C-alpha cells in the first residue's frame, strides 16, 4: 500500500493552536465502522454513545517538560535540546539545535531557577545526539528538568509554550512521568465526564504507554509496509489486566482512548495469543491496514496528520476509505485538528 493513499488536504487554519476553553467541550464526530454512518456532537455526549458494560481504557502517562533552553560553553550561543528517550543512567537521546555546532565533547548549560549541565557524547541518526546530564548540587536531574524545562508542544503548534500548557497538555489521568507528547484523546476528559460514564455502567481501566517523539515521526518511505515506528515503553498492572480479561471473556466492548492505548493493548495481545497479561515492556508495533485487532472494538481518537502512522492505525481499525471520508466531512464542518483539536469516536 502506498503512503500517498493516506494523504489529504487540510486548511492550515484548522490546525488547533489552543485547547478548547474547557475539557469535555470539544466537538466529536461519531463513525459507525460497520455501516459508515456518521453523526456530529460533542465529547460531552460520549456516555450516551457507549453501552453499559463497555470498558474505556486510558493511558495514564505523564508528559514531562522535555524541552530545555540553554547556552553553549564557553561561547554563550543559544542551545535548544529536546529530550527524546532516556538511554540509561545519566544519558539521554536528544534532538539538539544548532546540531552542526554541537559535536561530541561540546558542553552546554541550562539555567533557570536551577542549573543543569550537559555534554554531547555522540552523534546519532536523524540529527539526534546522545547527551549526558548532571547537576552540581546533588539534586536529581529529573527534578531540575521539571523545574526549568518547557512543555514540548507538537511541532505543528506554532507558538511558544505557556505556563498554562503544563496543566492543559496533560490528561486528568496523568500519573506516570515519562512522555514527551500527550496521549491527546485523553485530554478531552474531565471528572464530570468520567462520573457520567461510570453512572451509565461504563468502566475505566488505566494502563501506561510513554509516548515518544516518534509519534510525530514522518513516514519517509513510499510503501506503508516499509515503515518502522520507534519503540515505546508500556506497563499494564494486574488489576487492569484482570478487568480487560473479564471484558473480553464476557464479550463486552473495550474502547481504547487513543492510539497509544491501542498500540499497547494490541502489542501485548499479539505476544500472548490474544490475552492481556500484566507486565512491562516496549513495543514497536506498527498498525496499518491489514492488521487483525484482538482487543479493541472501539476507539476514541483525535484527527491525525496526513500520511502519518497514526492515521494508518485509525484506517486499519475503521477502513481507509471510511476514515478519509470522515476526515473530509470533518474539514467541511470546520473541526479542529491534531493534538489540541476535536475528537472522533469509532465503534
Secondary structure, DSSP 8 states (H G I E B T S, - for coil): -BGGGG-----GGGB-SS--SSTT-SEEEEE-TTT--EEEEEGGGHHHHS-TT-EEEEE-EEE---EEEEEEETT--EEEEEEEEEEETTEEEEEEESGGG--TT-EEEEESSSEEEEEEEEE-GGGEEEEEEE-SSS--HHHHHHHH-B----TTS-S---TTHHHHTS-TT--EEEESS--GGGGG--HHHHHHHHHTT-EEEEEEE---GGGG----SSBGGG-----EEEEE-HHHHHHHHHHHHTT--EEEESHHHHHHHHHHHHHTTT----EEEEE-----TT---SS-SEEEEE---TT-HHHHHHHHHH-HHHHHHHHHHHHHTT--BSTTS-EEEE-
